[in-house]
Amino acid sequence: MMKTMLVMMMVTVMTMMMVMLKMVLGWRMMMKMMIMMMMVTVMMMMMILGLEDDDDDDDGDTGVGG
């Protein structure tokens, strides 16, 4: 549940940053920034999902063994 909230918050922050970047920089620059941001977001999500071996929900919701 906590991880879902984290991901939702990240997506919301990204969307707001995209809107601000579009207003400031215009479309072409925004697309470049968006690709970079998506790569960073994927890396952060991998880190969050990788650090989950210490939480205490033992229902095995992830396919990855820790």
N, C-alpha and C positions, 0 to 999 in steps of 0.2 A: 504493500500500500504506500509506504513511504517513497519507494523508488518511482512509483507512478506519479506521485505528486511532484517529485523532482523533475521528471521528464516533462510534465505539463508546464511547470514553471519555466523550464529552459525554452520550450517552444514559444511560450508567450513572450519571453524577453527577446528571443530572436525576431519574432514578428514585429515587435515594437521597434527594434533596432533597424530592421529592414525598411519600415515606413520612414523613419527619420533619415536613413541614408538615401532613400529615393528622393526625399524632399531636398536634401543638401546636394547630392552628387549627380543625380540623374540616373537614367536607366542603365547605360552601358557599364559604368563603374559599379552600380549596384549589383549587376549580375556577377561581376568578378568577386566582389565582397561576399555575395551570397554563397558562391562555391567554397570560398575559404571558410566561411562560418559553418557551412554544413560539414566540412571535413573536421573542423574543431569540435563541433557538437558530437559527431560520431566518436571521436577519440574520447571525449569526456564521458559519453554514455558507456563506452567500453570500460573505462576506468571505474565508473560507478558499478557496473555489473560485475566487474572483476573483483571489487572489494567487498563482495556480499557474503563471504564465507563466515563472517562473524555475527550475522544477524540470526535470530533464533526462530525463524519460521521453517519448520522441517516438513513442509508439505511437498517439497521437491518440485516447485513450480518452474524452475529453470532446467533446461536440458543438460546443463553443464555440471559435471561432478566437481566438487571442491575439495 
